[in-house]
Amino acid sequence: MIYENIQIPNHADGIYTVDIPNQQDGEYEIILTIFDKAYNKTIHTLTQTLDNTAPTAKFLTPAENSLATEYSTWTNQSKKILISTADDISGIRKCNAYRNGSLFAATTLGAAPQEYIFSYDVTNTLTGKITHYFYIYDNACTIDKTRNMANINSNGNSRYVSSQVWLDKTPPSITINTDSNVWHSAPVTIYADAYDYPSAGGVSDNSGVKSIQYCVTDTEICDNNWLDYDFGVTFNQGGIYYLHIKAVDFAGNEAIASKRIMLNTNAQIVSPVTPTDDSLHTIYNKAEDLYIIKNTAFSTKYHFYIRDDDISDTIKTEIRLVSQDNTEHISQTEVETVPNGLSMREVIFNLPYTKADGSILPDGVYTMYLSLSEVKNDRSSIKAIENAKGCEVVIKRNAPPTPIISVESEAVNIHYPDETLSDSLNRSDIKALYKREYKAVIDNRPDTNIYKPYTAPFPADDMVVTALYTDMAGNISTASQRIYKSGSGDGDGSIATDGNTATIEESRPANTYYIGTRRDKQTGINSSMLNFLN
């Protein structure tokens, strides 16, 4: 009981007003006892429900209802927006639904249930971050006190709720950065890129790439043995593979791309490059990985061994002989080695010592470079080795510079100059192959007519000094000088003609010998003079 025995003031027209403000929600019973002037009594009971509280509203999640959509998280399904509402007093009357600011649905209930779930389809035409908001009304209405009646068309208490549905229905785009028809040399790393693009210009519905995985098989069918992709996929062994890349965006859209990877196991050079046995006659001298050709040779047959596990490949070898003094001085040739059913194969080629125009390569040290390509059955080619160093070749057809004989402080000095035609021939290991010899034939001393290695200046005497300068290819330069004990030599550099002496031309190639001898009347020709030829 809230109020009891409240007397309402009399009204001439019999209109009485009862106004009870600030009451709590609930159902109220008002009992009116009415008396006329004769004190006749009438009792009227009025039941009135008061509801000033907005209904409750809650978005249902997929965990609560499998038909419900996700909110404020990316999804690729247009499911349903489910709003669970409740009003214990007046009940639920209607809901107005808005999408991106526009009314798209209005639902009015015939009855006014105390609980109701409103259901709206998520759009099938829009994507991106879509804003939804809703006004839920209960069944309460206002009172028209003037006319003493209920405003049944008035809106009840309302509840405002809003949410966003993020829709992305476009799968990521995958690029595998290789050509399926190209052979690669092992090992090789193949890279892939995945991007999540908007479905159209001006539409922000790209949720972004969440994960990238890869799978490698030997067939076009992926076995779903997915591994996390980090930064490239490396293939180490030869063969034909299939690389599958899977990208998933944050909405759950999935894309898979595949590429064939043709991997070649590179051929390997497993031996030095050397002249063949039947071409050794073209070689005058040799050192480690260095061959000095005879000055009469214009080509040499070389060979080396390779190992190629792809036994059906044809090996194409390109050979270049390049001058260390001038790269324009070059000789080139190529050869194809067909399969023999074995992984080990011999490559044989004939290398000319001439340029493309047929002119002879000049003197100098040359480097041999080898480039190997593997030719597949489909005639596609893959470069296995590029410009590998084979060996060095020395071409020397001209005699070395003429030795210089001089006398200083009663000592004879012999200077053997550097090569002037080719700087590469002055390399220390090459110069070490030169022979520097001399003989100092003292007057009336035939026993001194012997060639010896020159190492240091020697005392002057009445003598004829002959210097020999022999290069690594056997070409010889000579110089002779008449020396007097006083330490001076004659001005014109003439040599003595008496006694056991030899006159040798100033220079000559290794295959030509011009020897002038003067026969001594008593002893004949001294055979020891030919010792320098050994």
C-alpha positions in Angstrom: 0.0 0.0 0.0 1.5 3.3 -1.1 -1.3 5.7 -0.5 -4.5 5.2 1.5 -7.6 7.4 2.1 -6.5 10.3 -0.1 -9.3 12.7 -0.6 -9.5 14.3 -4.0 -10.8 17.9 -4.1 -14.3 18.3 -5.5 -14.6 19.5 -9.1 -17.8 21.2 -10.4 -17.7 19.2 -13.6 -17.0 15.9 -11.8 -13.5 15.7 -13.2 -11.0 14.3 -10.8 -7.2 13.9 -11.4 -5.0 11.5 -9.7 -1.3 12.2 -10.3 1.2 9.9 -8.5 4.7 10.8 -9.8 8.2 9.2 -9.3 7.0 5.7 -8.9 9.1 2.6 -9.6 8.3 0.3 -12.6 5.7 -2.3 -11.9 2.0 -3.0 -11.8 -0.2 -0.8 -9.7 -3.9 -1.1 -8.6 -5.8 2.2 -8.0 -9.1 1.9 -6.1 -11.4 4.9 -6.5 -14.3 5.4 -4.1 -16.7 7.9 -5.5 -19.6 9.6 -3.6 -22.4 11.7 -5.1 -24.0 14.5 -3.1 -26.4 12.1 -1.6 -23.5 10.1 -0.5 -24.2 7.2 -2.8 -21.0 5.4 -3.2 -19.3 3.7 -6.2 -16.0 1.9 -6.2 -13.8 1.6 -9.3 -10.6 -0.3 -9.6 -8.0 0.7 -12.2 -5.0 -1.5 -12.9 -2.0 0.3 -14.4 1.5 -0.9 -15.4 4.4 1.5 -15.2 7.4 0.8 -17.5 10.2 3.5 -17.8 13.1 1.1 -18.4 14.5 0.4 -21.9 14.6 -3.2 -23.0 17.9 -5.1 -22.9 19.7 -6.1 -26.2 22.6 -8.3 -26.9 24.3 -9.5 -30.1 24.6 -13.2 -30.2 28.0 -14.7 -31.1 28.7 -17.8 -33.2 29.5 -19.6 -29.9 26.0 -18.9 -28.7 24.2 -19.5 -32.0 25.9 -21.1 -35.1 23.8 -18.9 -37.4 25.3 -15.7 -35.9 28.0 -13.7 -37.6 31.2 -12.4 -36.2 31.5 -8.8 -35.1 34.5 -6.5 -35.6 36.6 -9.3 -36.9 37.2 -10.3 -40.4 34.9 -13.0 -41.9 34.1 -14.2 -45.4 30.5 -15.4 -44.7 27.3 -13.4 -44.9 25.6 -15.0 -41.9 22.9 -13.4 -39.7 22.9 -10.6 -37.1 21.0 -12.0 -34.2 19.9 -9.6 -31.4 18.6 -11.1 -28.2 16.2 -8.7 -26.5 14.2 -8.8 -23.3 11.7 -6.6 -21.5 10.0 -8.1 -18.4 7.3 -5.4 -18.0 5.8 -4.2 -21.2 7.5 -6.6 -23.6 9.2 -6.1 -26.9 7.4 -4.2 -29.6 9.6 -3.4 -32.6 13.1 -2.9 -34.0 14.4 -0.4 -36.6 17.6 -1.6 -38.3 20.1 0.7 -40.1 23.1 -0.2 -42.3 25.8 2.4 -43.0 23.3 5.1 -41.9 20.3 4.0 -43.9 17.2 2.1 -42.7 17.1 -1.3 -44.2 14.5 -3.1 -42.0 11.7 -2.3 -39.6 10.2 -5.1 -37.6 7.0 -4.7 -35.5 5.7 -7.6 -33.4 2.1 -8.3 -33.2 2.3 -9.4 -29.6 4.8 -8.0 -27.2 6.8 -11.0 -25.9 9.1 -10.4 -22.9 11.9 -12.0 -24.9 12.6 -12.0 -28.6 15.5 -12.6 -31.0 15.6 -10.3 -34.0 17.3 -11.8 -37.0 18.7 -9.9 -40.0 20.7 -11.3 -42.9 24.2 -9.8 -43.4 24.4 -8.2 -46.8 25.4 -10.4 -49.8 26.3 -7.3 -51.9 28.5 -5.2 -49.7 32.0 -6.0 -48.3 34.4 -4.1 -46.1 33.7 -2.8 -42.6 29.9 -2.4 -42.5 28.3 -0.5 -39.6 24.9 -1.6 -38.3 22.9 0.0 -35.5 19.5 -0.8 -34.1 16.7 0.9 -32.1 14.7 -1.7 -30.0 11.5 -0.4 -28.5 9.4 -2.0 -25.7 5.5 -1.9 -25.7 5.2 1.0 -23.2 3.3 4.1 -24.3 2.8 7.6 -22.9 -0.4 8.9 -21.2 -2.4 11.8 -22.6 -3.4 13.4 -19.3 -5.5 16.1 -21.0 -7.7 13.5 -22.8 -7.2 11.0 -20.1 -6.1 8.3 -22.5 -3.1 6.3 -23.6 -1.0 7.3 -26.7 -1.0 3.9 -28.2 1.0 5.1 -31.3 3.8 6.5 -29.2 7.2 4.8 -29.1 8.1 3.0 -26.0 11.3 3.0 -24.2 14.2 2.4 -26.7 17.6 0.7 -26.6 20.3 1.7 -29.1 22.9 -0.9 -30.0 25.5 -1.0 -32.8 28.2 -3.2 -34.3 30.4 -3.7 -37.3 30.5 -6.7 -39.6 33.8 -6.9 -41.5 33.4 -8.8 -44.7 36.2 -9.9 -47.1 35.2 -12.4 -49.7 38.3 -12.1 -52.0 41.1 -14.6 -51.6 44.7 -13.5 -51.6 46.8 -13.2 -54.8 49.9 -15.5 -55.0 52.9 -15.1 -57.2 55.6 -17.7 -57.4 58.7 -16.0 -58.9 59.8 -18.6 -61.4 59.1 -20.0 -64.8 57.8 -23.5 -64.9 59.6 -24.1 -68.2 63.1 -23.0 -67.1 65.7 -25.3 -65.7 67.5 -24.1 -62.5 70.9 -25.0 -61.2 71.0 -26.7 -57.8 70.9 -25.4 -55.2 68.2 -22.8 -55.9 65.8 -20.8 -53.7 62.4 -20.1 -55.1 60.5 -17.1 -53.6 56.8 -16.4 -53.5 54.7 -13.3 -52.7 51.2 -13.2 -51.4 49.0 -10.0 -51.3 45.4 -9.4 -50.2 44.0 -6.8 -52.6 40.7 -5.0 -52.4 37.9 -6.5 -54.4 37.4 -3.2 -56.3 38.6 0.3 -56.3 37.5 2.4 -53.3 36.4 -0.7 -51.3 38.4 -1.4 -48.1 37.7 -5.1 -47.9 41.2 -6.4 -47.9 41.8 -8.1 -44.5 45.5 -8.8 -45.1 47.5 -12.0 -45.4 47.4 -14.0 -42.2 49.6 -17.0 -43.1 51.7 -18.4 -46.0 52.5 -22.1 -46.2 54.2 -24.3 -48.8 54.2 -27.9 -49.8 56.7 -29.7 -52.2 55.7 -32.8 -54.1 56.9 -34.7 -57.1 53.4 -34.6 -58.7 50.9 -31.9 -59.5 48.7 -33.1 -56.6 49.4 -31.5 -53.2 49.5 -33.9 -50.3 48.5 -31.2 -47.8 51.7 -31.6 -45.9 52.0 -27.9 -45.3 54.9 -26.2 -43.8 55.2 -22.5 -42.7 56.8 -20.4 -45.4 59.5 -18.1 -44.2 61.7 -16.6 -46.9 62.0 -18.7 -49.9 62.0 -22.5 -50.5 65.4 -24.0 -51.2 65.9 -27.0 -53.5 69.2 -28.9 -53.3 68.9 -32.0 -55.4 68.2 -32.3 -59.1 64.9 -33.4 -60.3 61.4 -32.2 -61.2 59.3 -30.9 -58.3 56.0 -29.1 -57.7 55.9 -26.2 -55.3 52.5 -25.4 -53.8 52.0 -22.1 -52.0 48.9 -21.6 -49.8 47.9 -18.1 -48.5 45.1 -17.4 -46.1 43.8 -14.0 -45.2 42.4 -12.8 -41.9 38.8 -13.5 -43.2 39.6 -17.1 -43.9 39.8 -16.8 -47.7 42.3 -19.3 -49.0 44.3 -19.4 -52.3 46.7 -22.0 -53.6 49.1 -21.6 -56.4 51.5 -24.2 -57.9 54.6 -24.1 -60.1 56.7 -26.9 -61.6 60.3 -26.6 -60.5 62.9 -28.2 -62.8 66.1 -28.5 -61.0 69.4 -29.4 -62.6 72.3 -30.9 -60.7 75.3 -29.0 -62.1 78.0 -30.8 -63.8 81.4 -30.5 -62.1 84.9 -30.5 -63.5 86.7 -33.2 -61.6 90.2 -33.1 -63.3 92.8 -30.7 -64.5 92.8 -29.6 -68.1 95.8 -31.3 -69.8 97.0 -31.9 -73.3 96.0 -35.3 -74.7 98.8 -37.9 -75.1 98.7 -37.6 -78.9 99.2 -33.8 -78.6 102.2 -33.8 -76.3 104.5 -33.1 -79.3 103.0 -29.6 -79.4 104.2 -28.9 -75.8 107.8 -27.7 -75.2 107.7 -27.3 -71.4 105.2 -27.3 -68.6 104.8 -26.3 -64.9 101.8 -26.7 -62.6 98.7 -25.9 -64.7 100.9 -24.1 -67.1 101.8 -25.4 -70.6 104.4 -23.8 -72.9 103.7 -24.6 -76.5 106.4 -25.1 -79.1 106.8 -22.2 -81.4 105.9 -24.5 -84.4 102.6 -25.5 -82.8 99.4 -23.8 -83.9 96.9 -26.0 -82.0 96.8 -28.5 -79.2 94.2 -31.1 -78.3 93.2 -30.9 -74.6 90.9 -32.9 -72.4 89.4 -33.0 -68.9 86.8 -35.0 -67.0 83.4 -34.0 -65.7 80.8 -35.6 -63.5 77.1 -35.0 -64.3 74.5 -36.9 -62.4 72.0 -36.0 -65.1 73.3 -38.7 -67.4 70.9 -37.9 -70.3 72.3 -34.4 -70.7 74.5 -33.3 -73.6 77.4 -31.2 -72.3 78.2 -28.2 -74.4 81.6 -26.7 -73.5 82.7 -23.3 -74.6 86.5 -22.7 -74.4 88.1 -19.3 -74.5 91.9 -18.7 -74.5 92.4 -15.0 -73.4 95.6 -13.0 -73.3 96.6 -11.7 -69.9 98.0 -8.6 -71.7 95.1 -7.7 -74.0 91.7 -9.3 -73.7 91.1 -8.7 -77.4 93.6 -11.4 -78.2 91.4 -14.4 -77.9 90.9 -17.8 -79.4 87.6 -19.6 -79.0 86.2 -23.1 -79.7 83.3 -25.2 -78.5 82.5 -28.9 -78.3 79.5 -31.0 -77.5 79.9 -34.2 -75.4 77.0 -36.6 -75.9 75.6 -38.9 -73.2 77.4 -42.2 -72.6 75.1 -43.6 -69.9 77.6 -42.7 -67.2 77.9 -39.8 -64.8 81.7 -39.5 -65.6 82.6 -38.2 -69.0 85.7 -37.1 -70.9 85.6 -33.7 -72.7 88.1 -33.5 -75.6 88.6 -30.4 -77.7 91.1 -29.0 -80.2 92.2 -25.5 -79.3 93.7 -23.3 -82.1 96.3 -20.7 -81.3 94.8 -18.3 -83.8 92.2 -15.5 -83.7 88.8 -15.6 -85.4 90.3 -13.9 -88.4 93.0 -16.6 -88.7 95.9 -14.4 -87.5 98.4 -15.9 -85.0 98.0 -15.1 -81.3 100.9 -12.9 -80.2 103.4 -13.9 -77.5 102.3 -13.9 -74.0 100.6 -15.8 -71.2 97.0 -16.9 -71.8 94.3 -18.1 -69.5 92.0 -20.8 -70.6 88.3 -20.4 -69.4 85.7 -23.1 -69.6 81.9 -22.6 -69.6 79.7 -25.7 -69.4 76.0 -25.8 -70.4 73.8 -28.8 -69.9 71.4 -29.4 -72.8 68.2 -31.2 -71.8 66.2 -33.6 -74.0 63.8 -30.7 -74.8 66.8 -28.8 -76.1 66.5 -26.3 -73.3 69.9 -25.3 -71.9 71.2 -24.4 -68.4 74.5 -22.9 -67.7 76.3 -25.1 -65.1 79.7 -23.5 -65.0 80.7 -20.0 -66.1 84.3 -19.1 -66.9 86.0 -21.7 -64.8 89.8 -21.4 -65.1 91.2 -24.4 -66.9 94.9 -23.8 -67.2 97.4 -21.3 -68.5 99.1 -21.5 -71.9 102.3 -19.7 -72.8 102.8 -18.7 -76.5 106.4 -17.7 -77.2 107.6 -17.6 -80.8 110.1 -14.7 -80.6 113.5 -14.7 -79.0 113.9 -12.9 -75.7 115.6 -9.4 -75.5 119.4 -9.4 -76.3 121.6 -9.6 -73.2 123.6 -6.5 -72.4 127.3 -7.0 -71.5 129.1 -4.2 -69.6 132.3 -3.6 -67.6 132.5 -1.6 -64.5 135.2 -1.5 -61.9 137.1 -4.3 -63.7 134.1 -6.5 -63.3 131.9 -7.9 -66.2 128.2 -7.5 -65.7 125.5 -9.2 -67.8 122.0 -7.7 -67.8 119.1 -9.9 -69.0 116.3 -7.4 -69.8 112.6 -8.0 -69.2 110.4 -8.9 -72.1 109.1 -5.9 -74.0 106.5 -7.6 -76.2 104.4 -9.0 -73.3 104.2 -7.9 -69.6 102.7 -11.2 -68.6 106.0 -12.9 -69.6 107.7 -10.9 -66.9 105.7 -12.7 -64.1 108.1 -14.1 -61.5 107.1 -17.7 -62.0 107.4 -17.3 -65.8 110.8 -15.6 -65.6 112.0 -18.4 -63.3 111.8 -20.7 -66.4 114.3 -18.6 -68.4 118.0 -19.7 -68.6 120.7 -17.1 -68.2 124.1 -18.4 -69.3 127.5 -17.1 -70.4 131.0 -18.2 -71.2 134.1 -16.1 -70.8 136.8 -17.5 -73.1 140.2 -16.1 -71.9 142.9 -15.7 -74.5 145.0 -18.8 -74.9 142.8 -20.7 -72.4 140.7 -23.1 -74.4 139.6 -24.8 -71.1 137.5 -21.7 -70.4 135.3 -22.2 -73.4 132.4 -23.5 -71.3 128.9 -22.1 -70.7 127.9 -21.5 -67.1 124.8 -20.1 -65.4 125.1 -16.4 -64.8 124.5 -15.4 -61.2 126.8 -12.4 -60.5 129.4 -10.1 -62.1 132.9 -11.7 -62.6 136.4 -10.3 -62.9 137.5 -8.9 -66.3 140.3 -10.4 -68.3 141.5 -10.5 -71.8 138.6 -12.5 -73.0 135.6 -12.8 -75.2 132.3 -12.9 -73.2 129.3 -14.6 -74.8 125.9 -14.3 -73.1 123.0 -16.7 -73.8 119.4 -15.8 -72.9 117.0 -18.8 -73.4 113.3 -18.4 -72.7 111.0 -21.1 -71.5 110.1 -22.1 -75.1 113.8 -22.6 -76.1 114.1 -19.3 -78.1 117.7 -17.9 -77.6 119.2 -14.4 -77.8 123.0 -14.0 -77.7 125.5 -11.2 -77.3 129.3 -11.2 -77.4 131.8 -8.6 -76.2 135.6 -8.4 -76.4 136.9 -7.6 -72.9 140.4 -6.6 -71.8 142.0 -7.2 -68.5 142.1 -3.5 -67.9 138.3 -3.7 -67.7 137.4 -2.1 -71.0 135.7 -3.6 -73.9 136.1 -2.7 -77.6 133.7 -0.2 -78.9 132.1 -2.1 -81.7 131.3 -5.2 -79.7 133.2 -7.5 -82.2 134.2 -10.9 -81.0 137.6 -12.7 -81.3 138.2 -14.9 -84.2 141.2 -16.7 -82.9 141.3 -19.8 -80.8 138.4 -22.1 -80.0 135.4 -19.8 -80.1 131.9 -20.0 -81.4 130.0 -17.3 -83.2 126.2 -17.6 -82.6 123.6 -15.3 -84.2 122.2 -12.6 -82.0 118.8 -14.3 -81.7 117.0 -17.4 -83.0 113.8 -19.4 -82.5 114.0 -22.7 -80.6 113.7 -24.8 -83.7 116.5 -23.2 -85.8 120.2 -23.4 -85.0 122.8 -21.4 -86.9 126.3 -22.2 -85.5 129.4 -20.8 -87.0 132.6 -22.6 -86.0 136.3 -21.9 -86.6 138.3 -25.0 -86.9 141.5 -24.9 -84.9 144.4 -26.1 -87.0 145.8 -28.3 -84.2 142.8 -29.5 -82.3 140.0 -29.3 -84.8 136.4 -28.6 -83.7 136.0 -28.5 -79.9 132.8 -30.5 -79.3 132.3 -28.9 -75.9 131.1 -25.8 -77.5 127.7 -27.5 -78.2 127.0 -28.1 -74.6 124.6 -25.2 -74.4 122.2 -27.0 -76.5 121.5 -29.5 -73.7 
